[in-house]
Amino acid sequence: MLATLSIRDFVLIEKLDLDFAHTGGLGALTGETGAGKSILIDALSLALGARAESGAVRRGATQASVSASFEVPDDHPAHGILAEQGFDGEDVLTLRRMIGADGRGRAFVNDQPASVALLRRLGDTLVEIQGQMEQHGLLDTATHRASLDSFAGLEKQGAVVTSAWSAWRAAEQAHTDARATAEAARRDEEFLRHAVKELETLAPKADDEETLAGERQLMRAGSALGEAVAQALSELEQGRGAVASLSTAHRVIERNADKAAGRLDAPLAALDRALSEATEAQAQLEMARDALDFDPARLEKIEERLFALRAAARKHNVGVAGLAALKEKFSDQLAALDDGEAGLKKMAAAAKGARTAYVTAAEVQAAARRKGAARLDKAVAAELAPLKLERAKFVTEVAALPEADWSAAGSDRVQFTVSTNPGTPPAPIARIASGGELSRFLLALKVCLAKVGDAPTIVFDEVDSGIGGATAAAVGERLKRLARDVQVLVVTHSPQVAAVADRHWLIRKTTTRTAASTDVLALDARGRREEIARMLSGAEVTVEARAAADRLLATAV
């Protein structure tokens, strides 16, 4: 509910702080004509995201500001809106608006910069203002269906319809997507068949490129090493060959060593070592040559496959690693094309069944709405006569919508209509000519829908215009009843309405030679008596007026 309202330099108000915290119930705002009661409504509307004008800035000031704070329950929709916009949740929600004399403005939510659109979204869930010139809430036909559903207790049925709608839409979308895929496949059938044949022949694997490139690198390295080993062996084997020459030299020296008195022992040992190392070297080179499996034909095949894979990847604009998945995709498209009709028929049948389920659920919902509408009409009718609207008739119309307008909310339209005179056909409630009649109609409807809607605060601006006596008392009694469920603030000229209020504020206007200003005074019991007496008697408060005020207050208690 509305907890505080702070106004600075707005029209005639220089500084004003109103505390509504913990009051709840019914609050009355009264004052003489022209005192500035509408300024308070305009200021609150500004904080709730209404259109701002530079003329709202008090004369001589550079900017105007209005701040409205609300105590919001944990389950209130405002918390979801705040979370959606990235705002932190707090126990108290404060909406603030600042308007400069140049017409420029700024908006804040809990002291964080925000858009006016966000203020308006939040404001729609926090306060409902019912004025004679600009009404919201129940005058918007878009709210009528949800209001009736809440009144009739159709939340569970609404969830069934919403679920059926979602299932139908999903089935329709799946069918549409499958049909589009099949049609695209038919257009590209020749290409697909050629591509699948080409890719099946190529038989790509996800790791082909990496594996083949590594093998090619090894093959190329093996070729170079094989040539080096072959050349080394060739050098060792030229002529008689190094090993054969060393072996011959070793035999010759060995046969004559005993004749040389030891002078050939050292050369013989050196030849022995050289022969041994040369023999080992030749054997190792031959082993290395045999181990290096260089196959030029294999290398050529590897390079041909790499070229073919990369060419196919370029052709289809994918990486080589993606060719295998592309082949599966193309194959699936062809399979869908080959067996497409059967699959499409199944999907069409599923969509048709989902539509039937939605229609059934929506028809049950519509029947329940019609029953709820009859109960609502009866409840509102009982409220009209005491409000001096006994000749009027309230009718809740429930009409079928064309299929193009069906939605998750159902297949019918709900509209609140009114006939103000016998024989006059019902018309939308917003078209009632008299502002006073309209306000009283809305009061009657709101009393019946007391627990419907999100707004925990309702403001009525002169709902008692043009009435008095018993009718004004009936208005007050209904406002009081409504205030049991929500916070109600009423701007009133009626002493009967003011007398039943739980809190009472007096709006005063002070005029000097150079300026005029408006302030608001919270009235105690004595102040209430004087104000109600003034409302009864006019400019001069008489003893009789005070006595009448006492009677009204006593009756209200």
C-alpha positions in Angstrom: 0.0 0.0 0.0 1.0 3.7 -0.3 3.2 4.5 2.7 4.4 8.0 2.0 4.0 10.8 -0.5 6.6 13.6 -0.7 6.1 16.6 -2.9 8.5 19.5 -3.6 7.8 22.6 -5.7 4.9 21.0 -7.6 2.3 23.5 -8.9 1.2 25.3 -5.6 2.9 22.9 -3.2 6.3 24.1 -2.0 7.0 21.2 0.5 4.7 18.5 1.6 5.3 15.1 3.3 2.3 12.8 3.8 2.5 9.7 5.9 0.0 6.9 5.0 2.0 4.1 6.6 0.1 1.6 8.8 -3.2 3.5 8.2 -4.8 1.2 5.6 -8.6 1.4 5.5 -10.3 4.4 4.2 -8.6 7.8 4.0 -10.6 11.0 3.1 -9.1 14.2 1.6 -11.3 17.2 1.9 -11.1 20.9 1.4 -12.8 23.9 -0.1 -13.2 24.0 -3.9 -10.0 25.2 -5.5 -7.9 24.3 -2.5 -5.8 22.0 -4.6 -7.2 18.5 -4.0 -6.6 17.5 -7.6 -2.9 18.6 -7.3 -2.3 15.7 -4.9 -3.8 13.2 -7.4 -1.7 14.8 -10.2 1.4 14.6 -8.1 0.8 10.9 -7.2 0.1 10.2 -10.9 3.4 11.8 -11.8 5.3 9.4 -9.5 3.4 6.6 -11.1 4.7 7.4 -14.6 2.0 9.9 -15.9 3.0 12.4 -18.6 4.9 15.4 -17.2 4.7 19.0 -18.2 7.0 21.9 -17.4 4.0 23.9 -16.1 3.9 21.5 -13.1 7.0 23.2 -11.6 6.1 25.8 -8.9 6.7 29.4 -10.0 10.2 30.5 -9.1 11.6 27.0 -8.7 14.0 25.2 -11.0 12.5 21.8 -10.7 9.7 19.8 -9.1 10.0 16.4 -7.5 7.5 13.8 -6.3 8.4 10.6 -4.4 5.9 7.8 -3.5 6.9 4.9 -1.3 5.0 1.6 -1.0 4.9 -1.3 1.3 4.7 -4.3 -1.1 4.0 -7.9 -0.1 6.5 -10.5 -1.1 4.1 -12.1 -3.6 3.3 -8.8 -5.4 3.9 -8.7 -9.2 6.1 -5.6 -8.7 8.9 -7.8 -7.4 8.9 -9.8 -10.7 9.0 -6.6 -12.8 12.0 -5.3 -10.7 13.8 -8.6 -11.0 13.2 -8.6 -14.8 14.8 -5.2 -15.0 17.8 -6.1 -12.8 16.7 -4.1 -9.8 17.4 -5.4 -6.3 14.3 -6.1 -4.2 13.7 -4.1 -1.0 11.0 -4.0 1.7 9.9 -0.6 0.6 9.5 0.3 -3.1 10.1 4.0 -3.8 9.2 5.7 -7.1 10.5 9.2 -7.7 10.1 11.6 -10.5 11.9 15.0 -11.1 10.8 17.6 -13.6 12.8 20.6 -14.6 11.4 24.0 -15.5 12.7 23.3 -19.0 10.5 20.2 -19.3 13.2 17.7 -18.9 12.8 15.0 -16.4 14.3 12.0 -14.6 12.9 8.9 -13.0 14.2 6.7 -10.2 13.2 3.4 -8.6 14.7 2.9 -5.2 17.1 5.7 -6.0 18.4 4.0 -9.1 17.9 5.7 -12.5 15.0 4.2 -14.4 12.7 4.8 -17.4 9.3 6.4 -17.1 7.9 3.3 -18.8 9.2 1.2 -15.9 7.5 3.6 -13.4 4.3 3.3 -15.4 4.5 -0.6 -15.3 5.1 -0.6 -11.6 2.5 2.1 -11.0 -0.2 0.0 -12.7 0.3 -2.8 -10.2 0.5 -0.5 -7.2 -2.3 2.1 -7.5 -5.6 2.3 -9.3 -6.8 5.9 -9.8 -10.5 6.4 -10.6 -11.2 10.0 -11.5 -14.0 11.7 -13.3 -12.0 12.6 -16.4 -9.3 10.0 -16.6 -10.1 6.5 -15.4 -7.9 3.5 -15.4 -8.1 -0.2 -14.5 -11.6 -1.4 -15.0 -12.3 1.1 -17.8 -9.6 -0.8 -19.9 -11.4 -3.6 -21.6 -8.2 -5.6 -21.6 -8.6 -6.1 -17.9 -12.2 -7.3 -17.9 -11.5 -10.9 -18.8 -8.9 -11.4 -16.0 -11.2 -9.5 -13.6 -14.1 -11.9 -14.3 -11.9 -14.9 -14.1 -10.6 -13.9 -10.7 -14.2 -13.1 -9.5 -15.4 -16.5 -10.7 -12.4 -18.4 -9.3 -11.3 -19.7 -12.7 -7.5 -19.8 -12.1 -7.2 -23.6 -12.4 -9.3 -23.7 -15.6 -7.2 -20.8 -16.9 -4.0 -22.8 -16.3 -5.6 -25.8 -18.2 -6.4 -23.5 -21.2 -2.9 -21.9 -21.1 -1.3 -25.4 -21.1 -3.5 -26.6 -23.9 -2.7 -23.4 -25.9 1.0 -23.9 -25.5 0.8 -27.6 -26.5 -1.2 -26.6 -29.6 1.2 -23.9 -30.6 4.2 -26.2 -30.1 2.5 -28.9 -32.2 1.6 -26.4 -35.0 5.2 -25.0 -35.0 6.7 -28.5 -35.2 4.5 -29.4 -38.1 5.3 -26.1 -39.8 9.0 -26.5 -39.3 8.9 -30.1 -40.6 6.9 -29.1 -43.7 9.4 -26.3 -44.4 12.3 -28.7 -44.1 10.6 -31.2 -46.4 9.9 -28.5 -49.0 13.4 -27.2 -48.8 14.7 -30.8 -49.2 12.5 -31.3 -52.3 13.9 -28.1 -53.9 17.4 -29.3 -53.2 16.9 -33.0 -53.8 19.2 -33.4 -56.7 22.0 -31.5 -54.9 21.4 -33.6 -51.7 21.6 -36.9 -53.5 24.8 -35.9 -55.4 26.3 -34.5 -52.2 25.5 -37.6 -50.1 26.9 -39.9 -52.8 30.1 -37.9 -53.0 30.5 -37.8 -49.2 29.7 -41.5 -48.9 32.4 -42.3 -51.4 34.8 -40.0 -49.5 33.7 -41.6 -46.2 35.1 -38.7 -44.1 35.9 -39.1 -40.4 36.0 -36.3 -37.9 39.8 -36.8 -37.3 40.8 -37.6 -40.9 42.7 -34.4 -41.5 44.8 -34.6 -38.3 45.6 -38.3 -38.9 46.5 -38.0 -42.5 48.6 -34.9 -42.1 50.6 -36.6 -39.4 51.1 -39.7 -41.5 52.2 -37.6 -44.5 54.7 -35.8 -42.4 56.2 -39.1 -41.3 56.2 -40.4 -44.8 58.0 -37.3 -46.1 60.6 -37.6 -43.3 61.1 -41.3 -44.1 61.8 -40.5 -47.7 64.6 -38.0 -46.9 66.2 -40.4 -44.3 66.1 -43.3 -46.7 68.0 -41.4 -49.3 70.7 -40.4 -46.7 71.1 -44.1 -45.6 71.3 -45.3 -49.2 74.0 -42.7 -50.0 76.0 -43.7 -46.9 75.9 -47.4 -47.8 76.9 -46.5 -51.3 80.0 -44.7 -50.1 80.9 -47.7 -47.9 80.4 -50.2 -50.8 82.1 -48.3 -53.7 84.8 -50.3 -55.4 85.6 -53.4 -53.4 84.0 -51.7 -50.4 85.5 -50.4 -47.2 84.9 -53.5 -45.1 86.5 -55.8 -47.8 89.5 -53.5 -48.1 90.0 -53.3 -44.3 89.6 -57.1 -44.1 92.3 -57.7 -46.8 94.7 -55.3 -45.2 94.1 -56.9 -41.8 94.9 -60.4 -43.2 98.1 -59.3 -44.9 99.5 -57.5 -41.8 98.4 -60.4 -39.5 100.3 -63.0 -41.7 103.6 -60.9 -41.5 103.3 -59.5 -37.9 105.5 -62.2 -36.3 108.3 -61.3 -38.6 108.3 -57.6 -37.7 109.5 -58.0 -34.1 106.4 -56.2 -32.7 106.6 -53.3 -35.0 103.3 -54.2 -36.7 101.4 -54.9 -33.5 100.0 -51.4 -33.2 98.9 -51.1 -36.9 97.3 -54.5 -36.6 95.3 -53.5 -33.6 94.2 -50.3 -35.3 93.1 -52.3 -38.4 91.3 -54.7 -36.1 89.4 -51.8 -34.5 88.6 -50.1 -37.8 87.4 -53.4 -39.3 85.1 -54.0 -36.4 83.6 -50.5 -36.4 83.2 -50.4 -40.2 81.4 -53.8 -40.1 79.1 -52.5 -37.3 78.4 -49.3 -39.1 77.4 -51.0 -42.3 75.2 -53.5 -40.5 73.4 -50.7 -38.6 72.9 -48.7 -41.8 71.4 -51.7 -43.5 69.1 -52.2 -40.5 68.0 -48.6 -40.6 67.4 -48.8 -44.4 65.2 -51.8 -43.8 63.3 -50.1 -40.9 62.5 -47.0 -42.9 59.3 -48.1 -44.7 59.1 -45.4 -47.3 56.3 -46.1 -49.8 56.0 -43.4 -52.5 52.7 -44.9 -53.6 51.3 -44.7 -50.1 52.4 -41.0 -49.7 50.7 -40.2 -53.0 47.4 -41.8 -51.8 47.6 -39.8 -48.5 48.1 -36.6 -50.3 45.3 -37.3 -52.8 42.8 -38.0 -49.9 43.8 -34.9 -48.1 43.3 -32.8 -51.2 39.9 -34.4 -51.8 38.8 -33.8 -48.2 39.9 -30.2 -48.2 38.2 -29.6 -51.6 34.9 -31.0 -50.3 35.2 -28.9 -47.2 35.7 -25.7 -49.3 32.8 -26.7 -51.5 30.4 -27.1 -48.6 31.8 -24.2 -46.6 32.7 -26.3 -43.5 35.9 -27.6 -41.9 37.2 -31.0 -42.8 36.2 -32.2 -39.3 32.6 -31.1 -40.1 32.2 -33.2 -43.2 31.1 -36.4 -41.4 28.4 -34.5 -39.5 27.4 -32.8 -42.8 27.0 -36.2 -44.5 24.7 -37.3 -41.6 22.7 -34.1 -41.9 22.2 -34.5 -45.7 21.3 -38.1 -45.2 18.7 -37.3 -42.6 17.2 -34.7 -44.9 17.0 -37.2 -47.7 15.5 -39.8 -45.3 12.9 -37.2 -44.2 12.2 -36.5 -47.8 11.8 -40.2 -48.7 9.6 -40.8 -45.7 8.3 -37.2 -45.3 4.7 -37.6 -46.1 4.1 -40.2 -43.3 5.9 -38.0 -40.8 4.1 -34.9 -41.9 0.7 -36.7 -41.6 1.6 -37.8 -38.0 2.5 -34.2 -37.1 -0.6 -32.8 -38.7 -2.7 -35.3 -36.7 -0.9 -34.3 -33.5 -1.5 -30.6 -34.2 -5.2 -31.3 -34.9 -5.5 -33.3 -31.7 -3.8 -30.5 -29.7 -6.3 -27.9 -31.3 -9.2 -30.1 -30.3 -7.9 -30.3 -26.7 -7.5 -26.5 -26.6 -11.0 -25.9 -28.0 -12.5 -28.3 -25.4 -10.7 -26.6 -22.6 -11.6 -23.1 -23.9 -15.3 -24.1 -24.2 -15.4 -25.3 -20.6 -13.7 -22.1 -19.6 -16.3 -20.0 -21.6 -19.2 -21.8 -20.0 -17.7 -21.1 -16.5 -17.2 -17.5 -17.5 -20.8 -17.1 -18.5 -21.9 -18.5 -15.1 -19.5 -16.2 -13.4 -20.7 -13.3 -15.5 -24.3 -13.9 -14.3 -23.2 -13.9 -10.7 -21.2 -10.7 -11.2 -24.1 -9.0 -12.9 -26.4 -9.9 -9.9 -23.8 -8.7 -7.4 -23.4 -5.4 -9.1 -27.1 -4.9 -9.6 -27.5 -5.2 -5.8 -25.1 -2.3 -5.4 -26.7 0.1 -7.9 -30.0 1.1 -6.3 -28.4 2.5 -3.1 -26.1 4.5 -5.3 -29.0 6.2 -7.1 -28.5 4.1 -10.2 -31.6 2.0 -9.8 -32.6 2.5 -13.5 -29.2 1.4 -14.7 -28.3 -2.2 -15.7 -24.9 -3.8 -15.7 -24.2 -6.6 -18.1 -21.0 -8.7 -18.5 -20.8 -9.7 -22.1 -19.0 -13.0 -22.9 -18.6 -13.4 -26.7 -16.8 -15.9 -28.9 -13.7 -14.6 -30.7 -12.7 -15.5 -34.2 -10.0 -18.2 -34.3 -7.3 -15.6 -35.3 -7.8 -13.9 -31.9 -7.7 -17.0 -29.7 -4.9 -16.9 -27.1 -3.6 -18.5 -24.0 -6.4 -16.6 -22.2 -9.1 -18.4 -24.1 -11.4 -18.2 -27.1 -13.8 -15.5 -25.9 -13.9 -11.8 -25.2 -15.2 -10.3 -21.9 -16.5 -6.7 -21.7 -18.3 -4.9 -18.9 -21.3 -2.9 -20.4 -23.9 -0.6 -18.9 -27.3 0.7 -19.8 -28.2 3.8 -17.9 -31.8 4.0 -19.0 -34.5 1.4 -19.6 -34.7 0.5 -23.3 -31.2 1.7 -24.0 -28.9 -1.1 -25.3 -25.8 -1.8 -23.1 -22.7 0.0 -24.1 -19.1 -0.2 -22.9 -18.8 1.1 -19.4 -16.3 3.8 -20.5 -19.0 5.5 -22.6 -21.2 6.6 -19.7 -21.8 10.3 -20.1 -21.9 11.5 -16.5 -18.7 11.5 -14.6 -20.5 11.1 -11.3 -22.5 8.1 -12.7 -19.3 6.5 -14.0 -17.5 6.9 -10.7 -20.4 5.3 -8.8 -20.6 2.5 -11.3 -16.9 1.8 -10.9 -17.3 1.9 -7.1 -20.1 -0.6 -7.3 -18.1 -2.9 -9.6 -14.9 -2.5 -7.5 -16.8 -3.4 -4.3 -17.9 -6.7 -6.0 -14.3 -7.2 -7.3 -12.7 -6.2 -4.0 -10.2 -9.0 -4.0 -9.5 -8.9 -7.7 -6.4 -7.3 -9.2 -2.9 -6.4 -8.0 -3.2 -2.8 -6.9 -3.3 -2.6 -3.1 -4.2 1.1 -3.2 -7.3 2.6 -4.9 -7.8 6.4 -5.2 -11.3 7.8 -6.0 -11.5 11.4 -7.1 -14.9 12.9 -6.2 -16.8 9.6 -6.6 -19.7 11.4 -4.8 -20.0 14.3 -7.2 -23.6 15.5 -7.7 -25.1 13.4 -4.9 -25.9 13.9 -1.3 -28.0 12.5 1.6 -28.7 8.8 1.6 -26.9 8.3 -1.7 -23.7 9.9 -0.4 -24.1 7.7 2.7 -24.4 4.6 0.5 -21.2 5.7 -1.3 -19.4 6.1 2.0 -20.6 2.7 3.2 -19.3 1.0 0.1 -16.0 2.8 0.2 -15.7 1.6 3.8 -16.5 -2.0 2.8 -14.0 -1.8 0.0 -11.3 -0.5 2.4 -11.5 -3.8 4.3 -9.6 -5.5 1.6 -7.4 -2.7 0.1 -6.2 0.8 1.0 -8.7 3.4 -0.3 -8.1 7.1 -0.6 -11.1 9.3 -1.6 -11.1 13.0 -2.5 -14.6 14.0 -1.4 -17.0 16.9 -0.9 -19.5 14.8 1.0 -19.6 15.0 4.8 -21.3 11.6 4.8 -18.2 10.0 3.1 -15.7 11.9 5.2 -17.4 10.9 8.4 -16.8 7.1 7.8 -13.1 7.5 7.0 -10.5 6.0 9.2 -8.1 8.9 8.5 -8.9 12.4 7.4 -6.6 15.0 5.7 -7.6 18.7 5.1 -6.2 20.3 2.0 -5.8 24.1 2.5 -4.9 26.9 0.1 -3.3 30.1 1.3 -3.2 33.2 -0.8 -1.1 36.3 -0.4 -0.6 39.3 -2.6 2.2 37.7 -4.5 1.6 33.9 -4.3 -0.6 31.0 -3.5 0.3 27.8 -1.8 -1.3 24.5 -0.8 -0.6 22.4 2.2 -2.2 19.3 3.8 -3.1 18.9 7.5 -3.8 15.5 9.2 -6.9 16.0 11.3 -7.4 14.8 14.8 -10.9 14.1 16.2 -11.6 17.8 17.0 -10.3 18.9 13.6 -12.5 16.3 11.8 -15.6 17.6 13.6 -14.8 21.1 12.5 -14.2 20.1 8.9 -17.3 18.0 8.6 -19.3 20.8 10.1 -17.9 23.2 7.5 -18.8 20.8 4.8 -22.3 20.7 6.1 -22.8 24.4 6.7 -20.5 26.2 4.2 -18.4 29.3 5.0 -19.8 29.8 8.6 -19.7 26.9 10.9 -22.7 27.0 13.1 -23.7 25.2 16.4 -26.2 23.2 14.4 -23.6 22.1 11.9 -21.3 20.9 14.7 -24.2 19.0 16.2 -24.9 17.4 12.8 -21.2 16.6 12.4 -21.3 14.8 15.8 -24.3 12.8 14.7 -22.6 11.7 11.5 -19.4 10.7 13.3 -21.3 8.8 15.9 -23.3 7.0 13.3 -20.1 6.2 11.4 -18.6 4.6 14.4 
